[in-house]
Amino acid sequence: MGLDPFPFGDSLIGIVSQRLVRSLCRRCRESYVPTEIEYRKIQRACGEEFLAASPGISAREPMKLYRSQGRDACGGTGYWGRIAIHEVLVATEPIQRIIQKRGTAAEVRGKAVSEGMTLPLQDGIKKAMKGLTDFVQLRRVSVR
């Protein structure tokens, strides 16, 4: 961007990113256990550590997601409105140092993830497990 990295790095507080996904219709949504293939896609995209730390997923209790049937309440679409999935990068001192040393975006992102930043897909999976959206919508906006 052509900015001097020292004042920029010092003054940066954080960066917020969001994507909008379609929200499941509350009247016709139903829970289901994802197929092994679907679970592996989620595991590959989010990481095993994230899934292991997520409430509602254990060896005794498999992951539960939601989908909609599409009835009259939502005009047969299965969706009603939109919700946001988020990513918030907090500019900690180590991240500010990476910026000041003209580090790459990958270095900044890697450090942020190692410090616990939740990725958009991870936020989306949490919301899918609550029945707010479905995996189809998450793949549409976040899986590359």
JORAPE-V175049 format. One record per residue. RES is the residue in one letter. SS is DSSP state (helix for helix, strand for strand, loop for the rest). Layout:
res: [RES:RES]
ss: [SS:SS]
This chain:
res: [M:G:L:D:P:F:P:F:G:D:S:L:I:G:I:V:S:Q:R:L:V:R:S:L:C:R:R:C:R:E:S:Y:V:P:T:E:I:E:Y:R:K:I:Q:R:A:C:G:E:E:F:L:A:A:S:P:G:I:S:A:R:E:P:M:K:L:Y:R:S:Q:G:R:D:A:C:G:G:T:G:Y:W:G:R:I:A:I:H:E:V:L:V:A:T:E:P:I:Q:R:I:I:Q:K:R:G:T:A:A:E:V:R:G:K:A:V:S:E:G:M:T:L:P:L:Q:D:G:I:K:K:A:M:K:G:L:T:D:F:V:Q:L:R:R:V:S:V:R]
ss: [loop:loop:loop:loop:helix:helix:helix:helix:helix:helix:helix:loop:loop:strand:strand:strand:strand:strand:strand:strand:strand:strand:strand:strand:loop:loop:loop:loop:strand:strand:strand:strand:loop:loop:loop:helix:helix:helix:helix:helix:helix:helix:helix:helix:helix:helix:loop:helix:helix:helix:helix:helix:helix:loop:loop:loop:loop:loop:loop:loop:loop:loop:loop:loop:strand:strand:strand:strand:loop:loop:loop:helix:helix:helix:loop:loop:loop:loop:strand:strand:strand:strand:strand:strand:strand:strand:strand:strand:strand:strand:loop:loop:helix:helix:helix:helix:helix:helix:helix:helix:loop:loop:loop:loop:helix:helix:helix:helix:helix:helix:helix:helix:helix:helix:loop:loop:loop:loop:loop:helix:helix:helix:helix:helix:helix:helix:helix:helix:helix:loop:loop:loop:loop:loop:helix:helix:helix:helix:helix:helix:helix:helix:loop:loop]
